[in-house]
Amino acid sequence: MERREFLRVSLGAVIGLPVVASVLSSCETDVNKVRGQVVEVDISPYPMLNNVGGMAFVQVDNYSFILRRASQTTIVAFSAVCPHQGCLIGDQMGELHHHKIRCMCHGAEFNPQTGAVTQGPATTGLTQYQTEFDPQSKTVKIYV
């Protein structure tokens, strides 16, 4: 390798390294937090969330969620919008059960632990959001 080519390759590597490092470090960032929206919910008005397995339909800041108490220290949040045709799930009696979440529009059913489809016509599961739950203050942060 000639000196001129060596300098060109070395300079390219020195200039390109910060760009590559920046791209790689951005891959480590949580995608939900990057979106920048955090919705905070006080679960005090939802007594069904006091018990593990309890679920509630919650609307906050133009968002509709299905919240589920997964453990004493964990609240799981799913979008309450059915992926089949966009109907709201959970705003009517009988849609939220310990063993299933059911869309009343067309009968799609979802697993309350994972949001996965258990019965069509929906072909994709409910969107699940990252959450942080503070049991002392009874607030959950939902990253949308």
Phi and psi in degrees as a GROMACS rama.xvg file:
@    title "Ramachandran Plot"
@    xaxis  label "Phi"
@    yaxis  label "Psi"
@TYPE xy
-77.3377  158.758  GLU-2
-57.7066  -44.029  ARG-3
-62.451  -43.9841  ARG-4
-66.8389  -39.6822  GLU-5
-59.5321  -45.2726  PHE-6
-63.8724  -40.2387  LEU-7
-63.7295  -45.8997  ARG-8
-66.1437  -42.9654  VAL-9
-64.4562  -44.0126  SER-10
-63.1811  -40.6397  LEU-11
-61.7599  -39.3438  GLY-12
-67.9749  -41.2448  ALA-13
-65.5724  -40.2233  VAL-14
-72.5901  -39.672  ILE-15
-76.439  -24.2629  GLY-16
-59.2378  -47.4072  LEU-17
-61.3852  -34.9201  PRO-18
-64.9058  -46.6236  VAL-19
-62.8855  -43.1367  VAL-20
-62.5235  -39.6715  ALA-21
-63.5618  -44.3025  SER-22
-63.6664  -44.7261  VAL-23
-65.4475  -39.7452  LEU-24
-68.0734  -30.6814  SER-25
-69.2592  -24.8898  SER-26
-67.9974  -23.4745  CYS-27
-80.2452  -16.5528  GLU-28
-74.8573  138.071  THR-29
-64.056  124.892  ASP-30
-59.0338  -41.822  VAL-31
-64.2963  -38.2241  ASN-32
-72.0188  -29.1565  LYS-33
-64.0446  -33.553  VAL-34
-60.2262  -24.2837  ARG-35
87.5621  -4.06668  GLY-36
-99.4515  126.093  GLN-37
-125.358  123.68  VAL-38
-107.629  125.191  VAL-39
-105.234  130.602  GLU-40
-123.889  128.484  VAL-41
-86.4038  119.042  ASP-42
-89.5676  1.48007  ILE-43
-53.9175  -39.7847  SER-44
-73.5458  0.756019  PRO-45
-118.386  81.6541  TYR-46
-59.8219  -24.4277  PRO-47
-65.5164  -17.8116  MET-48
-87.0566  2.4612  LEU-49
-73.4481  -23.4432  ASN-50
-110.361  142.711  ASN-51
-58.1271  131.48  VAL-52
96.8544  -16.5144  GLY-53
-68.8813  146.263  GLY-54
-131.078  153.928  MET-55
-148.889  145.241  ALA-56
-89.3475  127.727  PHE-57
-134.038  131.9  VAL-58
-116.471  125.637  GLN-59
-145.881  133.352  VAL-60
49.3017  48.411  ASP-61
64.7933  16.1035  ASN-62
-113.184  146.724  TYR-63
-121.137  125.336  SER-64
-125.95  155.432  PHE-65
-110.485  117.705  ILE-66
-102.121  140.972  LEU-67
-133.505  131.395  ARG-68
-81.3414  102.59  ARG-69
-82.814  -30.8114  ALA-70
-157.79  -178.912  SER-71
-62.8599  -23.9861  GLN-72
-117.441  8.72936  THR-73
-133.914  129.676  THR-74
-116.537  129.819  ILE-75
-101.944  140.747  VAL-76
-123.157  129.577  ALA-77
-119.143  154.099  PHE-78
-65.8179  139.431  SER-79
-92.5178  15.6812  ALA-80
-101.623  118.903  VAL-81
-65.4597  130.683  CYS-82
-71.3003  -10.1339  PRO-83
-69.5175  -61.6652  HIS-84
-140.612  17.7566  GLN-85
84.1704  12.7326  GLY-86
-69.5912  151.665  CYS-87
-79.7023  136.209  LEU-88
-109.121  133.732  ILE-89
100.993  -6.70522  GLY-90
-89.0248  3.58248  ASP-91
-123.81  152.653  GLN-92
-61.1092  143.18  MET-93
89.3736  -1.2042  GLY-94
-88.1683  -25.7195  GLU-95
-110.204  119.303  LEU-96
-130.332  159.31  HIS-97
-60.4058  -28.7149  HIS-98
-104.903  -4.67869  HIS-99
-165.963  156.926  LYS-100
-115.816  126.123  ILE-101
-121.962  131.342  ARG-102
-86.5879  121.763  CYS-103
-75.4926  -16.5662  MET-104
-65.7439  -50.4925  CYS-105
-134.263  5.63115  HIS-106
88.8808  7.30991  GLY-107
-63.1604  143.585  ALA-108
-126.415  147.505  GLU-109
-132.993  149.226  PHE-110
-72.8982  125.713  ASN-111
-71.5803  -17.3267  PRO-112
-82.9818  -35.5485  GLN-113
-118.903  -20.4251  THR-114
82.5917  0.156353  GLY-115
-69.0951  149.954  ALA-116
-67.1754  131.775  VAL-117
-113.729  -17.5929  THR-118
-154.123  133.076  GLN-119
-69.068  178.35  GLY-120
-86.5956  -8.5797  PRO-121
-60.8965  144.344  ALA-122
-111.697  -10.3395  THR-123
-127.068  154.569  THR-124
-78.6929  176.306  GLY-125
-72.3652  143.385  LEU-126
-68.6118  129.462  THR-127
-105.441  138.1  GLN-128
-108.911  149.616  TYR-129
-69.5952  141.499  GLN-130
-133.696  158.033  THR-131
-131.77  122.838  GLU-132
-114.136  132.378  PHE-133
-111.281  100.973  ASP-134
-61.8804  -29.7902  PRO-135
-67.8466  -45.3533  GLN-136
-89.3703  -7.53552  SER-137
57.1776  41.977  LYS-138
-122.349  145.969  THR-139
-125.321  132.767  VAL-140
-96.5494  129.799  LYS-141
-116.479  123.227  ILE-142
-93.5685  109.305  TYR-143
